[in-house]
Amino acid sequence: MIQGSTSAHITTGPDLFNITRSCSISYNMTGNSDPSMFAGNEFLDSTVVFSNGTVVALSHTEYPGDKYNNCPGPHYPHCWTVTTGLMISYDFGTTWQHAKPPPSHLVAAVPYAYNATQLASGWGDPTNIVEASDGFYYVAMWNRNQVGLQAPGVCMMRTESLLEPSSWRGWNGTSYGTTFVSPYHRSNDPHWNPAQHLCKVLDVDASVLNPTKCSPFGLVWSTSLKLYLMSWSCLSDGPFYMTSSSDLIHWSTPQRFYEKSMLSPSISRHVTSIHYPSLIDPRAPLLYKDPNYSTITSEPYLFWVSFGHSPYSDGRTVWATPLRIRSNKA
């Protein structure tokens, strides 16, 4: 397991419920102050492990202009953009590096350069990566505000070549044909057209899942439903929602399935808000030979994070809640 921090520590153990966080730092953010290098505040995310010890990860890379002396006005939600990069480990996650030297490790960016006056935007917050039966690897990512021609919402992208950052393609409304390129240093390029690098966001119920506030955190294949499931949360205090799809493009009406009021008193007293929902089935490696936990049975666990009252008392905690998934048609 990895944890969301710009100073990454791996967590290992014999199973998901008996793990220990290493005191050793596996990766420290690069902290590059040039937004065109896409290597500012980096968070390891979305890992895929192979039996030879190679691990590929997408990086959620934030550029907070106020932290890099590049913000004349108020900070977040201004002076902030995010991109997705590709990281690689050759020792089961003990140490990490960029898949290619920055900025060539870039996987996804909106086709607009950093602008201090623009509301927070960019492609980031990727879900876990799912390998589909067609041989492609799929992931969902989020742009939280309109920027130029790019709408806010969730974009699906895929690749057949996990080790090549530039191989990822986004959904353009008819096919996976959107290329993601750096928007920097394009002023003298006569062929540069941002409209050619837009991703078509998913058509989900905006009255339930506001595209500027809500994004998915987990993406899995359900063997019992024969559907993909995506677990969502919003920037506020829960609740969690679920959507399903057979093709990763057309998604069902969001279903509210978990919220703070369902917690027992012994747990809720430590919890001010709930975040980051992902469905994980501990039996996936044994039942489906899936070491990346992207497959679930009808009885997975909901892994989620609580925010407490103080970092010195109850801080942030990872919880695992057993679930039973049933079809509405049953």
C-alpha positions, 0 to 999 in steps of 0.5 A: 500500500501507498499513502497520500503524501509528498513524502511517500512511505510504503506499507507492507504486510502478509495481508491487507489487515496486517500491515506496517508503515515503513519509516523509510522514505520511498520517494520525496516530491521533486518540488520543481518550481517550473510548472512546465516540468510537471514535477512540483508536489508529487503524490504517488497513486494508482499502482500496478505491480508485476511479478518481477518487482516492477511497479508502475504508478501514476502521480497526482502532481500539484503545482501550488503557485503560492508555494513556488513564489508564483502567485500574486493574489489569493491562493487556492482555489486560484494559483493551483493546477494539477497534472498526471505523471508516470513513476516507476519502481524496480524493487516492489515500491521500495524506491521510485523514479520518474518513468522518463526525465521530466517533463517527458514523464507527463501522462495527462494535462489540460491543454492550457498553461498555469494561470494564477487567476484560473480556478483550480484545474487540470487532470489529476486525482486518478483512480486505480488502474484496471486491466480490461479483457481487451488488453488495455489499462483504464483509469478515471481522472478528474478536472475540477473546474472549467478551463478554456474549452475543457469542461469540468468532470471525469475523463476516462483514459487508457493505454496498452503500454504502461511504461510509456507516458505518452501512450495514454489516450483520453475519450473524445466522445467517439473513441480513445483518440485524445492525446495529452501534450504539454501546453507550454512553449507552443506560441510558435507552433502553427499547428497548436490547437487546444481543441484537439487535446480535450477529453469528453467528461462522463455524463453523470447526474450533475444534480447528485455528483457536481462535476466541480466537487465530486470525483471517483476514487475507486474503479473495480470489476465486479465478478458477481454483477459483470459490471465495472463499479466506481466509488465516488466522494465529494469535497464535502463530508461524504456521503459515498456514491456508486455508479456502474458501467459495462463499457466504462463510458456509460454510467448508471444513476449514482446510488448513495451507499455509505455515510457518516450516520451509519458509523457506530458511536464508538467510531463516529466520535473519532470522525469529523468527515469521511473521504476517499472510498475504494472497494477492495477484495482481499481475496483478489490475488488468490481467486483471480490472480489479481495482485492489484486488487482491481477485481471484487466478489460480491463481498468486498471491503470498503476502504475509506479515510476519516478525518479526525479532530486533531493530527495529534489525537485522531488525525486521519485513519484508514478504515475497512468496512465489509460490504455485500453487493447486490443487483437492483434487479435481483 
